[in-house]
């Protein structure tokens, strides 16, 4: 049943008609549990609350299906406004973004133009930027753009996914860039030709990724809600005497909030991924696909109305 639900919600996440409807009708049907609001002002209020609890943040202005240069430029403008808000409001926050929202599917020149605008603003305001990873079809393009930008800017990182076979080689290839990486399991539906089909295999690859990257001396963000991986990380850094400044845990806004605070109280660095914006639908569907408990939460909220 869990596999069927995952496939169903991932299918819905790519539906452009539903995406447009979601923009029109706003954050309903439980999405506000995972999305901080539709405006930067709403997101700022959430970030300040999280910061006051000892939680760091990475903020993401949501965007799916950018089809024109004009849309990509607007998305970049919003990311720049988020960077300026981080500095202006003195938030403990970084910025995350997807290259498709910057024009990746339109042209390399466009995405580099927008990313350089963003990175110039980020450098000026001392904000770190992470390029999110998307589906397998865009993985190679994303890493290529990251390498180009990493040669020009120090304050940029990206994401690698444990469920892809290629990731072990990607970690080795990126090592010469001394990369700051967020390591995740992966949230897209991929073919068994490119991704491990069994959870246990993904978990083992995740552990291998963590060990390789952090022992190479690179900053490692372990983004997971899986308690097994969390405990593995805690034991690993203890055994290898890894300084806390070399890694952090990351989780999504609205998921395992109590555990996030527990990790802070245990002395670990904990960063929360906080998305906002009107284009929340695709992100919300992927969150429902990841955990059946999320579906139960939404249904419970709807029944109360």
C-alpha positions as CSV (number, residue, x, y, z in Angstrom):
1,X,0.0,0.0,0.0
2,X,2.8,2.4,0.9
3,X,4.4,1.8,-2.5
4,X,1.1,2.5,-4.3
5,X,0.6,5.7,-2.4
6,X,4.1,6.9,-3.1
7,X,3.7,6.3,-6.9
8,X,0.3,8.0,-6.8
9,X,1.5,11.2,-5.1
10,X,4.6,11.4,-7.2
11,X,2.4,11.2,-10.3
12,X,0.2,14.0,-9.0
13,X,3.3,16.1,-8.2
14,X,4.0,16.4,-11.9
15,X,0.5,17.4,-12.9
16,X,0.6,21.0,-14.3
17,X,-3.2,21.6,-14.2
18,X,-3.3,20.7,-10.5
19,X,-0.3,22.9,-9.9
20,X,-2.0,25.9,-11.5
21,X,-5.2,25.2,-9.4
22,X,-3.1,25.0,-6.2
23,X,-1.6,28.4,-6.9
24,X,-5.1,29.9,-7.4
25,X,-6.6,28.4,-4.2
26,X,-3.7,28.9,-1.8
27,X,-2.3,26.8,1.0
28,X,-5.2,24.4,1.8
29,X,-5.6,20.7,2.3
30,X,-3.0,20.5,5.0
31,X,-0.1,22.1,3.0
32,X,0.5,24.7,5.6
33,X,2.0,22.1,7.9
34,X,4.9,21.8,5.5
35,X,5.0,25.3,3.8
36,X,5.8,28.4,5.9
37,X,3.4,30.7,4.0
38,X,3.0,32.3,0.6
39,X,5.1,35.4,1.2
40,X,8.5,36.2,2.5
41,X,7.0,38.1,5.4
42,X,5.1,34.9,6.5
43,X,8.3,32.9,6.1
44,X,10.3,35.4,8.2
45,X,7.9,34.9,11.1
46,X,8.4,31.2,11.0
47,X,12.2,31.4,10.7
48,X,12.4,33.7,13.7
49,X,10.4,31.2,15.8
50,X,12.7,28.4,14.7
51,X,15.9,30.5,15.3
52,X,14.6,31.3,18.8
53,X,14.5,27.6,19.5
54,X,18.1,27.1,18.5
55,X,17.3,25.8,15.0
56,X,19.2,27.0,11.9
57,X,17.2,27.3,8.6
58,X,17.6,27.1,4.9
59,X,14.8,28.9,3.0
60,X,13.4,28.0,-0.4
61,X,11.1,30.1,-2.6
62,X,9.1,27.3,-4.2
63,X,8.8,27.0,-8.0
64,X,7.8,24.2,-10.4
65,X,7.5,24.1,-14.2
66,X,9.3,27.4,-15.2
67,X,8.7,27.6,-19.0
68,X,9.9,31.1,-19.9
69,X,12.9,33.4,-19.4
70,X,10.6,35.9,-17.8
71,X,9.4,33.4,-15.2
72,X,13.0,32.3,-14.5
73,X,14.1,35.9,-13.9
74,X,11.2,36.5,-11.5
75,X,12.2,33.3,-9.6
76,X,15.7,34.7,-9.3
77,X,14.4,38.1,-8.2
78,X,12.5,36.3,-5.4
79,X,15.6,34.4,-4.3
80,X,17.6,37.7,-4.2
81,X,14.8,39.3,-2.0
82,X,15.0,36.3,0.3
83,X,18.8,36.8,0.6
84,X,18.3,40.4,1.4
85,X,15.7,39.5,4.0
86,X,18.0,37.1,5.7
87,X,20.6,39.8,6.1
88,X,18.1,42.6,6.9
89,X,16.3,40.6,9.5
90,X,19.5,39.0,10.9
91,X,18.1,35.5,10.4
92,X,20.2,32.4,11.0
93,X,19.3,31.1,7.5
94,X,20.8,29.9,4.2
95,X,19.1,29.8,0.8
96,X,18.1,26.7,-1.2
97,X,16.9,26.7,-4.8
98,X,16.2,24.5,-7.8
99,X,18.0,25.1,-11.0
100,X,14.8,24.4,-13.0
101,X,13.3,27.5,-11.4
102,X,16.3,29.5,-12.7
103,X,15.8,28.3,-16.3
104,X,17.7,25.0,-16.4
105,X,15.2,23.5,-18.9
106,X,15.4,26.6,-21.1
107,X,19.1,27.2,-21.6
108,X,22.4,27.0,-19.7
109,X,23.1,30.7,-20.4
110,X,19.9,31.7,-18.7
111,X,20.4,29.6,-15.6
112,X,24.0,30.8,-15.2
113,X,22.9,34.4,-15.7
114,X,20.3,34.0,-12.9
115,X,22.6,32.1,-10.6
116,X,25.4,34.6,-10.9
117,X,22.9,37.3,-10.0
118,X,21.9,35.3,-6.9
119,X,25.5,34.4,-6.0
120,X,26.6,38.0,-6.2
121,X,23.8,39.0,-3.8
122,X,24.6,36.1,-1.6
123,X,28.3,37.1,-1.4
124,X,27.4,40.7,-0.6
125,X,25.1,39.6,2.2
126,X,27.2,36.7,3.5
127,X,24.5,34.0,2.7
128,X,25.3,30.4,1.8
129,X,23.4,28.9,-1.2
130,X,22.6,25.3,-1.8
131,X,21.5,24.0,-5.2
132,X,18.8,21.4,-4.6
133,X,19.0,18.2,-6.6
134,X,16.1,17.2,-8.8
135,X,15.3,14.1,-10.8
136,X,17.9,11.9,-12.5
137,X,17.3,13.4,-15.9
138,X,18.6,16.7,-14.5
139,X,21.4,15.4,-12.3
140,X,24.3,15.7,-14.7
141,X,23.2,19.2,-15.8
142,X,22.9,20.3,-12.1
143,X,26.3,19.0,-11.2
144,X,27.9,20.7,-14.2
145,X,26.4,24.1,-13.3
146,X,27.5,23.6,-9.7
147,X,31.1,22.9,-10.7
148,X,31.1,26.1,-12.9
149,X,29.8,28.2,-10.1
150,X,32.0,26.6,-7.4
151,X,35.0,27.7,-9.4
152,X,33.7,31.3,-9.1
153,X,32.1,31.4,-5.6
154,X,33.0,29.8,-2.3
155,X,29.6,30.0,-0.6
156,X,27.8,27.4,-2.7
157,X,26.9,23.8,-2.1
158,X,24.7,21.1,-3.7
159,X,22.9,17.9,-3.0
160,X,23.6,14.2,-3.7
161,X,21.0,11.4,-3.5
162,X,21.7,8.0,-2.0
163,X,19.2,6.1,-4.2
164,X,21.2,6.8,-7.4
165,X,23.9,4.3,-8.4
166,X,26.0,7.2,-9.8
167,X,26.3,9.0,-6.4
168,X,29.4,7.1,-5.2
169,X,31.3,8.3,-8.2
170,X,29.9,11.8,-8.0
171,X,31.2,12.1,-4.4
172,X,34.7,11.1,-5.6
173,X,34.5,13.5,-8.6
174,X,33.4,16.4,-6.5
175,X,36.0,16.0,-3.7
176,X,38.6,18.2,-5.5
177,X,36.1,21.1,-5.1
178,X,36.1,20.6,-1.3
179,X,32.3,20.7,-1.5
180,X,29.7,21.4,1.2
181,X,27.1,18.7,0.4
182,X,23.6,17.9,1.6
183,X,23.2,14.1,1.5
184,X,19.7,12.8,1.1
185,X,18.0,9.5,0.2
186,X,16.0,11.0,-2.8
187,X,12.4,12.0,-3.3
188,X,11.7,11.3,-7.0
189,X,10.5,8.1,-8.6
190,X,13.3,6.7,-10.6
191,X,13.9,3.6,-12.7
192,X,15.7,0.6,-11.3
193,X,18.2,1.2,-14.2
194,X,19.5,4.3,-12.4
195,X,18.4,3.9,-8.7
196,X,18.5,1.3,-6.0
197,X,15.0,-0.3,-5.9
198,X,15.2,-1.6,-2.3
199,X,15.2,0.6,0.8
200,X,18.0,-1.4,2.6
201,X,20.3,-0.8,-0.4
202,X,19.6,2.9,-0.3
203,X,20.3,3.0,3.4
204,X,23.6,1.3,3.0
205,X,24.6,3.6,0.2
206,X,23.6,6.6,2.3
207,X,25.9,5.4,5.1
208,X,28.8,4.9,2.6
209,X,28.2,8.4,1.2
210,X,28.3,9.9,4.7
211,X,31.5,8.1,5.7
212,X,33.4,8.9,2.4
213,X,32.5,12.6,2.3
214,X,33.1,13.5,5.9
215,X,36.4,11.5,6.1
216,X,37.5,13.4,3.1
217,X,37.3,16.4,5.4
218,X,34.3,18.1,3.8
219,X,31.3,19.6,5.5
220,X,28.5,17.1,5.5
221,X,24.8,17.9,6.0
222,X,22.9,14.7,6.7
223,X,19.3,15.4,5.6
224,X,17.1,12.6,7.0
225,X,14.1,11.8,9.2
226,X,15.2,8.2,9.5
227,X,16.2,7.4,13.1
228,X,18.5,4.6,11.9
229,X,20.6,7.0,9.8
230,X,20.6,9.6,12.6
231,X,22.0,7.1,15.1
232,X,24.5,5.9,12.6
233,X,25.8,9.4,12.1
234,X,26.0,10.1,15.8
235,X,28.0,6.9,16.4
236,X,30.2,7.5,13.4
237,X,31.3,11.0,14.4
238,X,31.9,9.8,17.9
239,X,34.1,6.9,16.8
240,X,36.0,9.0,14.4
241,X,36.3,12.0,16.6
242,X,34.6,14.3,14.1
243,X,34.1,17.9,15.3
244,X,30.5,19.1,15.4
245,X,31.4,22.1,13.2
246,X,32.1,19.6,10.3
247,X,28.5,18.4,10.0
248,X,24.9,19.1,10.7
249,X,21.5,17.3,10.6
250,X,18.8,18.7,8.4
251,X,15.1,18.0,8.4
252,X,12.0,19.4,6.6
253,X,9.7,22.0,8.2
254,X,6.7,20.3,9.8
255,X,8.3,16.8,10.0
256,X,9.6,15.4,13.3
257,X,9.7,18.8,14.9
258,X,10.2,17.4,18.4
259,X,13.2,15.3,17.2
260,X,14.7,18.4,15.7
261,X,14.6,20.1,19.1
262,X,16.0,17.0,20.8
263,X,19.0,17.0,18.5
264,X,19.7,20.7,19.3
265,X,19.4,19.9,23.1
266,X,21.9,17.1,22.5
267,X,24.4,19.6,21.2
268,X,24.1,18.9,17.4
269,X,23.7,21.5,14.7
270,X,20.2,21.2,13.3
271,X,19.0,23.0,10.2
272,X,15.3,23.1,9.0
273,X,14.4,23.3,5.3
274,X,11.7,26.0,5.2
275,X,9.8,26.4,1.9
276,X,7.4,29.2,1.1
277,X,5.5,30.6,-1.9
278,X,2.4,30.1,-3.9
279,X,3.9,27.3,-6.1
280,X,3.7,24.8,-3.2
281,X,1.8,21.9,-4.9
282,X,4.6,19.8,-6.3
283,X,6.6,20.1,-3.1
284,X,3.6,19.1,-1.0
285,X,2.8,16.0,-3.1
286,X,6.4,14.8,-2.7
287,X,6.1,15.1,1.1
288,X,2.9,13.0,1.0
289,X,4.7,10.5,-1.1
290,X,7.5,10.1,1.4
291,X,5.6,9.2,4.5
292,X,2.1,7.7,4.8
293,X,1.9,9.5,8.2
294,X,1.8,12.8,6.3
295,X,-1.3,11.6,4.4
296,X,-3.0,10.6,7.6
297,X,-2.3,14.1,9.0
298,X,-3.9,15.8,6.0
299,X,-7.0,13.6,6.0
300,X,-7.5,14.2,9.7
301,X,-7.3,18.0,9.1
302,X,-9.9,17.8,6.3
303,X,-12.3,15.8,8.4
304,X,-12.2,18.5,11.1
305,X,-13.5,21.2,8.6
